[in-house]
Amino acid sequence: MFLFSLAYLLVVLLGLSTFAHSCHPSIWVAGFGNDQTIDDHLRIVGRPISIQQLRDDFNGYTASISDDDKATFQAIRSDPSVGFLVKVPQDYFRKFDELLAAGPDEEDDEIYEARLRPSYQWIKLQHRDPKTIKGINCGR
């Protein structure tokens, strides 16, 4: 009976963790080389993309793309200047954007300056993309 209860508890906890994970909305982030413009990128992609935000901290955007929309992912990656395409939590950039809006604090000068470099977000996001070829910085 104890083993059955323990197994039941584990199944319930697994279900709750899956449910909790699915409640956190996600977005996709695409970044491309400095020589690429959003207009040229969209022309290469050749299909509509639901862009949520153009990013000023690196050359790219956030978009709402269904996880099973493989054709859109392939179209985005068909642009040779794309350096990464990764899924992140919807609030991934919130703290960074708040830091930019607030401006530098004397105590945080070094952190602020480091995070303002375009390479900061680029490197963090590119390393999250399993399809990125190691060592390619795509203009960074």
C-alpha positions in Angstrom: 0.0 0.0 0.0 2.9 2.3 0.9 4.5 1.8 -2.5 1.2 2.4 -4.3 0.8 5.7 -2.4 4.3 6.8 -3.1 3.9 6.0 -6.8 0.6 7.9 -6.9 2.2 10.9 -5.2 5.1 10.9 -7.7 2.6 10.7 -10.6 0.6 13.7 -9.2 3.8 15.7 -8.6 5.0 15.0 -12.1 1.6 16.1 -13.5 1.7 19.3 -11.5 5.2 20.1 -12.6 4.3 19.6 -16.2 1.2 21.8 -15.7 3.2 24.5 -14.0 5.8 24.4 -16.8 3.1 24.8 -19.5 1.6 27.8 -17.6 4.8 29.8 -18.3 4.4 31.3 -21.7 7.4 31.2 -24.0 8.7 33.2 -26.9 11.2 32.5 -29.6 14.2 34.7 -30.1 16.1 35.0 -33.4 19.4 36.8 -33.8 21.2 37.6 -37.0 24.5 39.2 -38.1 25.0 42.9 -38.1 24.9 43.1 -41.9 21.4 41.8 -42.0 18.2 43.9 -41.7 14.9 42.8 -40.5 13.3 43.5 -43.9 16.0 41.4 -45.8 15.6 38.7 -43.2 11.8 38.6 -43.6 12.2 38.6 -47.4 14.4 35.5 -47.2 12.1 33.8 -44.7 9.2 34.4 -47.2 6.4 33.8 -44.7 4.7 35.9 -42.0 6.2 35.9 -38.6 4.4 37.2 -35.5 7.2 39.5 -34.3 6.5 40.7 -30.8 9.6 43.0 -30.4 12.6 44.1 -32.3 15.6 44.0 -30.0 18.0 46.9 -29.8 20.5 45.1 -27.6 21.4 42.7 -30.4 20.3 42.4 -34.1 17.2 40.3 -33.8 13.6 39.9 -32.5 11.2 38.0 -30.4 8.3 36.2 -31.9 5.3 34.1 -31.0 5.7 30.8 -32.9 3.9 27.6 -32.2 6.2 24.8 -31.1 4.9 22.5 -33.8 5.4 25.1 -36.7 8.5 23.4 -38.1 8.1 25.1 -41.5 8.5 28.5 -39.9 11.6 27.4 -37.9 13.1 26.0 -41.1 12.3 29.2 -43.0 13.9 31.3 -40.3 17.0 29.1 -40.3 17.1 29.3 -44.1 18.5 32.8 -43.7 22.3 32.2 -43.5 22.8 35.2 -41.3 20.7 33.7 -38.5 23.0 33.0 -35.6 20.5 31.5 -33.2 16.8 30.6 -32.8 16.0 29.8 -29.2 12.9 29.4 -27.0 13.0 31.5 -23.8 10.4 32.4 -21.1 8.3 35.3 -22.1 9.8 37.5 -19.3 13.4 36.5 -20.3 14.4 40.1 -21.1 12.3 41.8 -18.4 15.2 42.4 -15.9 17.6 43.4 -18.7 15.0 45.9 -20.1 14.4 47.3 -16.5 18.2 47.7 -16.1 18.3 49.7 -19.4 15.4 51.9 -18.4 16.7 52.6 -14.9 20.2 53.5 -16.2 23.5 52.8 -14.5 23.8 52.8 -10.7 27.2 53.6 -9.2 27.4 50.2 -7.6 26.4 48.4 -10.8 28.6 50.4 -13.3 30.7 47.3 -14.4 27.7 45.0 -14.7 25.7 47.7 -16.5 28.5 48.4 -19.0 29.1 44.6 -19.6 25.4 44.0 -20.3 25.1 46.9 -22.7 27.6 45.3 -25.2 25.7 43.7 -28.1 27.7 40.6 -27.6 26.3 40.0 -24.1 22.8 38.8 -25.1 24.2 37.3 -28.3 26.6 35.0 -26.5 24.0 34.0 -23.9 21.4 33.1 -26.4 23.6 31.6 -29.0 24.9 29.1 -26.5 21.3 28.0 -25.8 20.7 27.0 -29.4 21.6 23.3 -30.0 21.7 23.8 -33.8 24.4 26.6 -33.6 27.7 25.5 -34.9 30.3 26.2 -32.2 32.7 28.9 -32.9 30.5 30.8 -35.4 29.6 34.3 -34.1 27.8 35.5 -37.2 29.2 39.0 -37.2 29.8 39.3 -33.5 
